[in-house]
Amino acid sequence: MNRKLMVALPSLAVALFAFTASAGSSDDYNISLCQQAVKTQIKLEHDKAGVEFSDNKVNAASSGAARVDVSGKGHFTRHDGTKKHFNYTCTVDTSASRVVNASFTKTD
């Protein structure tokens, strides 16, 4: 194998790993922004609700220039102990690091 290529491969692998890690971190940040906005909406309707999100049921996908759509599932427990499940969606403006819309729908 070409000596220059052998030297360059480890650097390329490190760069690729760093890019992948930062992409995941970016998704985590956008998901967190979305979930915080949804939690705020739920607490406006159900003041003392405990809100939990299902981390294994979250999707984040680019929806154009500087926009990410986030969707997922969760549940909240009302003050009387009743548990309600919901689906949520958000659009995050990544250039401004803010949620431009957020909504949730109770599923039961």
Buried (B, 14 or more C-beta within 10 A) or exposed (E): EEEEEEEEEEEEEEEEEEEEEEEEEEBEBBBEBBBEBBBEBBBEEBEEBEBEBEEEEBEBEEEEEEBBBBBBBBBBBBEEEEEBEBBBBBBBBBEEEEBEEBEBEEEE
